Amino acid sequence: MPCTTILIGKAASYDGSTIIARNEDSPNGQFEPKRMEVVHPSEQPSTYTSTASHFSFKLPPNPMRYTAVPDAVLGHGIWAAAGFNEANVAMSATETITSNERVLGADPLVEYEPAEGVEGEPGYVPARRGGLGEEDFVTITLPYITSAREGVERLGALLEEFGTYEMNGIAFSDVNEIWWLETVGGHHWIARRVPDDAYVTMPNQLGIDRFDLDDAEGERREFMASADLRSWMAEHHLDLTLNGGGSAFNPREAFGSHSDADHVYNTPRAWYMQRCLNPSESWDGPDAALTPESDDIPWCRVPERKLTIEDVKYVLSAHYQGTPFDCYGWKGTRESRGAYRPIGINRTGQLAVLQLRPDVPAQNAAVQWMAFGSNPFNALFPLYGNVEGLPEYLCNTTARVTSESFYWANRLIAALADARFHDSSAAVESYQQKMGALGHQILRETDASLADAGASEVPARLAAANERMVAALKRATDDLLAKVLYTTSCAMGNGFSMSDNER
């Protein structure tokens, strides 16, 4: 699924939090309605059945409660997307990534193949199950892990056993660490710990650009991988490092892609995010060190200042502002303004920013910042993650279009505001700032109120804070919808300046 991810280590964030965030974008021409839910242990299946892959397997006993952002329309899997479990471990899955023919030939993807013919008759070929994929990962992993590292280990073992039918990148975090896992072919995988002082940008292509096999096979301090990765690479001549390479190699060169499509769809997004977060470097003109089509944009780098929740929202809403590539801008030409795939695209279903804060008790450390719909037109707001349930406004999405659903209200706002982007921008920006400021205020006030709360009181106070946030969010969203509807209605093509004085 086309998406964009950013990961921020604890020493690179404004308050020492680990932060993982991802836009969940549907394929071109599709708009997938999303909702939120809290999944309780009693609701977690003991046997998991994959919709796309047509196979079932047993899940461990005693799952934990967790939050999720599943698809709202049933029939093609859960796609739980992002959430926290009650052990304060976060997971975001997945970022669809790229590969190359050498890798896929050496370890083919495990794709479902339907039966051929009629059972019992000559020539019948039974169906072959597929592997795991994005629809499955959160549901079969998040309820069973107590650290980010454990998340890599569990999902890695499942990939080796069952395989996958697609290339994906998956993020795990706890209050101390962030790990990024990338699938490699049908059964292999690699994972790297995000440096504490760095951020990572991921735009739909295999990203890790440095790997230490000795560490992955030994202490696993910074790197992990499937057990036979070294011998498999050697057998199939996958390491492209000159002069023998040794323990260290570049996975992006070995396992990834550098296609023409990458240069219009993927690399420009990494370029723009890093342009925003390291602005003093040379990004533009003939002397730029990196361009939107560079194949060597770093997987991670140290920012020029500590990064905030607002920085995450800005870069994941971006449409190349300030450059000739801005689809809403005036610079460049008509061709340049449509040259590259925006980060804040029309088909985003949801953005989840998963923050684990080190300076508050564990019971209120997990904050799931959320936005639904196209990011240039929506607002990011916080929810406490350690709760038994979530407000109805966020959970009631169905296939029916209604402004009483937060998802659909945002889709309506985006479609209307896009048509009159510059006329609507002031109202949208005011809404975004108001909701963000209120979110920080509610977190501050609720955190303070918990100082004298007994353990039994905490869940109710967290739920009350979420309800307060969402009640204000609904009022503000309804108000913005009315404003952009008015603005776009006034610009309709069948308008006429002369009117009667009376109705």
N, C-alpha and C positions, 0 to 999 in steps of 0.2 A: 504494500500500500504506500503511495507517495506521501512522505512525511518529512519533517525537519526537526532535528534534536539539538539541544544544547545542554551541556553538563558543566557544573561549576564546583570545583573543589572547595573545601572548607576555608582554606587560607586565602582564596580568591574572592569569597563572598563578603558582603558588607557586615555580616553579624556572626561569622563563623559557621554558618549553616552549610550542609551539603544540599545542593539543588540539582535536580534532574527535571528536564522539561521537554515536551514533544508536542508538535502539531500533529493531529491525526487527520490526514487528508485522504479523501476518497479518490479513486481513479477518475480520469477525465470523463466528464459527462454523467458522473454519479454523485449523489448527495446523500450520505448515510446519516439518518437521524440518530442521535445519541441521547442517552439518559445516564443518571447516576444511581447507584444502589450501594447498600451495605449487605454483604453476604455473610450470614451467620453459619456457624458450624453445622447446624441442623439442615441448612439449605445446600451445603456443598455435597455433590454426588460422591458416592463411594466408588462407583465405576464411571470413568469418563468416556464419553463417546464423541469422536470427532466427526463433524458434519462433512467437511471436505474430503477427509481421508478414509472414512468408512471403516474405522476400527475402534475397538474399546480396550481399555486396560484399567486395572485396579489402582486406586489412589491410596496413599497412606491413611491410617486412622488418625483421629484427633486433629483435624484441621483447625486453623485459627480464623477468627473473624477478619474480614478485609473489605476495603472499599473498592469499587470498580466503576468503569464508565463503559458499559456494554452497548452494543447496537440495540436500538429500540424496536426495530421491526424483526420479528422472529423468522427463522427458517434457514439461515445460513451460518449458524454458529454464534458463539457468545461474544467474542472480540472484546474482552474485558478491559483492555487498553492500558489502564494505569490505576495505581492505588497504593494504600498502606495496609499492612497487616497489624495486628495488635501488639506485635513485638517491635513496632516502629522500624520496619523494613519497607522500603519503597521499591516499586518495580514499574517500568514503562516498557511496553512491548506492542509493536516493534517499529523500527526504522527499516523499511525495505532497502536492501543494498544490492550492489552489482557484483558480478564475477566475470570469469572469462572461460573460453572453451577448453583450455588445458585442465582447469580445475574440475569443470563439470564432466569432462571425459574421464578423469581419474577417479572421481567419486560422484556418480550421477545422483541427481535429486531423486527422492523417493516419491514418485507421483502415483496417484490413484489411477488404476486402469480397470475399466468396467469389464464385466464378463463378456465373452464372445460366444455366440451360438446358444444352444439350448442344452441345459444340463442333462446328462444321460445319453446324448446323441453324439455321433462321431464329430470330431473337430472342436468340441466344447473346450473353451479355455476359461477357467475360473477367474473371478475378479482378483486383482492384487491391491491390497490396502496401500494407502499413501502414508507419508510420515506426518510429523507435527508441523504446525504453522502458526501464523499470527493469531488466528482465532482461538488457539488452545493455550498459549504460553502462560498467561497470567493465571488462569484458572488452575492449571496443574502444577504451578510453582509457588506463587506468593503465599498461599495458606500454610506452607510447610517449611518455611525458612526463618531463621532467627538472626541472620546477618546478610550483608550484601555478598560477601565471599561465599556463604552457603548457597545463595541463589545461583551463582555461577556454577558451583559444583553440582547442584541438583539438576539444573537445566542441561548442563553439559553431559551428564550421565544419561539423561533421557534422549538427547540428540544422538548419542553414540548407539543407544539401544534401538530406537525407533526410526531415526533419520528425520529429515525434513524435506518438504517439497518446494522450498523457496529459500532465498538468501535473506537473512535478517540480522539486525543489530538490536540488542536488548540491554537496557540500563538497570542496574541495581544500586541502591544506596541505603546506608544506615547513618547514624549520626557521625561516624568516624570516616567512612570510606565510600567511594563510588567506584563501581566496576562496570566495564563495557564489554559485552560478549558479542562476537560476530561469528555467524555460521559460515563454514567453508565447505562447499559441496554438500553432499547428502548426509554425511555422518561426522564430519570434522568441525572443529570450532577453535577459536582463540579468544582470549580475554585479557584485557589490560586494566590495571588500576589507574584511575585518573589522578595525576599528580595533585597534591593538595593546593598548590599555588597556581593552578592552571584552569583554563576552561577548554571545552571540546566542542567543535561544531561538526554536525553530521547531516549531509544533504543527499540521502538516497544513494550513496555509493560506499563501497568498503573503505573504511577510513583509517584504521590503525596503520601508522607508517614506520613503526619501529617495534621490534619484538626480540626478546632474549630467550632463546630456547633452553639455555642452561638453567635459568631461574624457573621457567615453566616446568622443567623436569626435576627441579630440586626443591628449593625452599618456597617457591611460589609467592614471593613477597610482592612482586609487581606484575607478574605475568602468569597465566594459566592456559592450558590447551588440552585437547584430546591426547590420550597417552601415546599414540603412535605417530604424532604429527611429523617428527623429524624423519622417521624411516619412510613414511608415505611421501613426503616431499622429495626425498632423495630418489625413491623408486620412479617417480613420475617427472623428475627434473623440473620442479616448480620454483626453486629458489633461483632468482635471476641476478643475485649479487655477483659482481665481478671478483676475481681473485679468490675464489673459494668461499668467501663469506664467513663461515664458521658458525658460532652460536647466534650472532645477531643478523637479522635480515629485515627487509621491508615487506610486510604482508600486502601492502597496497600494490606493489609491483608484482608480487608472486600470485596473489589471489584476486585482485581487483580488476578494474577496467579503466581505459583511457579513451573512450569512444567519442565520436563527434557528438552524440546525444548528451554525454556527460557535460560537454562544454556549453550547452544551452540550457540544460535542465538541472545539473547538480553543482558543478564547481562555482558558478556565479553566486549561489547562495552562501557557500562557505566564505567566498571572497567578501561579500557584503557584510556578513556578520562580523568577521574579523576586522574589516574596515571600520566598523562602528566601535569596536571594543579596543582597538589599538590604533586610534585615529592619527597619531603623529607620524606613522610610517608612510612611505610613498606608495599610494595605491592607484594613482591616476596618471595618465599621460604616457609618453614614450619611454620615460625612465622608471616607470613603476616596477618594483621588484616582483610583484604578483599581480596578475590581471584576472578578470572574471573567467578566463579559459585556461588558467594555469593548472597543470596536473600535480604540482608539488605544494599546494596550500597545506600548511601543517595541520595535523589532526588535533593537536593541542598547542596552546601557547599561554604565556603569562600575560594577563591584561595590564593596562597602564594604570588602572586604579581598581579598587574593589568593586565588585559587580552586585547589582541590586535586582530585586524582583521586577522593577520597572525596566531595567535593561533587558531582561529576558523577554518581557512582553513586547518591547520595541523591536528587537531583532526578529522575533517570531511573527511580527505583524508587517515586516518590511516589504516594500515594493520598489526598492532601489532609490529611495528619496535622495535628492541632491546629486543625482547622476543622470546621464542621458538615457538611462534604461528604465526610468520611473514611468510606469504605465499611466499614471495620473499627472505627470509632469509636463513642463514646457521645454525642457532642454532637449538637445539632440534632434532626431528626426522621427517621423512616424515609424520607420523601420527599427530604429534603435530602441524606441519605447516598448516595442513588442519582442525584443530579441531574446530575453531571458525569462525563465519561469520565476514569478514572484515567490517569496517566502509566505507572505500573507495572501493566500490564494482564495478564490471563491469557494472551493470545495472542502475547506477545513470543516470537520465535524466538531472537534473539541480540542482545546489546549489544556493540558494538565501540567502544573508546575508543582513538583513535590519537594517540599522544604522540611528538613529535619534540623531543629534549632537546638544548640548545645547549652544555652543559657537559661533554660526553663526546665521544670520537672518533666520526666518522660511522659507523664499522662497528657500533657498538652504540647509536646514538642513537635508533633506531626501536623503540618498545615498543608492542605491540598488546595492550592490556588487554581481556579477554574475559569474558563471562558468557553462559550459555545459559538459555533458559526465562524464566519470569515473575520479574521483578527483585526484588520484595519478598522472595523466598525463595532467591535464588541469591547467589553470591559472585563478585566481580570479581578476576581474577588476571592477571599480566603474562606476556607472551611476547616474546622478542626477535624482531624482524621480519626481520632480515637472515640468514636461515637457508635451508638446502636442503630441509628437511622438518620436519614437526611430529609430536608424539606421537600414537600410534594412538588413544588414548582420545578425542581431539578430532576425529578424522578418520573414525571407523568407523560413523557414523550411517547407518542404513538405515530402511526402513519398519517393521522389526521392533522392538517395544518390549523393551528389555533394560537392566538397570542397568549393564551393561558398556559402554554408550555414555554419554558425559557429557551429551549432549543429553537422552536419555530419562531418565537418573537425575534430572536437574533437573525435568523435567516431572512425574515421580512425586512428588518431594519437594513441589513446589508444590501439587499436587492434594490431597495428604494434609495438609500444613500449613495450607492455606487453610481446611479443614474445622474445624480447631481452632486458629485463628489465635493467640489469646492464650495458649493452653497451649503452643504450639510456638515462640513468638517468642524466648524466651531461647536456645533451642538454635540457632535460625537466626541470631540476631545474633552468637552466639559463633563460629559457623562463618564468617560473613562477616568478622568482625574478624581471626580467626586466619589466613584465607587472604590478606587484604589485607596484614597485617603481614609474613607470610612472603614475599609478593611483593616488598615493598619491601626486605626483608633480602636476598633472592636477587639483586635488581638491584644493590644496594650491593656485595655481596661479589663478584659477577661482574665488575662494572665495575672494581673494584680489582684483580682477578686479571689483567685484560687489560693492565695497565700494563707488564708485562714480557713479554707474549706476542708472538711473531712473527706476521706477517700470516697465515701458513699455519695457525697454531694457533687463530685467533680463531673461525672457523666451528664447530669442534668444541666449543669452550668455550661458545659461545652455545647450541648444541644441547643440551649437557649441562645447562646451567642450565634450559632449557625442560623437559627430562625430569625434573629434580629437582622443579621446581614442580608438574608434572602428576602425578607419583607421589604427592606429598603431597596434592594436590587429590583424587585418587581415593580415598585412604584416608579423608580427612575427609568426602567426599561420601557414601561408603558408610556411614560412622558416622552422619551426619545422617539418611540415609534410614532406618536402623534405628530411630533415636530418634523420628522423626515417625510412622513406621508403628506403633510401640508406643503413642504418645500417642493417635493416632486410633483404634487398635484398642480401647483401653480405653474409649472413648466410644461404641462401637457401640450401636445401639438395642436389640440383642438380648442385651446384657449382663445379668448377675444377680449380686447381691452374695454370695449363699451358694454355697459350693463344697465339693467333697469334699477331704479332706486328702491323699488319694492319687490318683495318675493312674490 
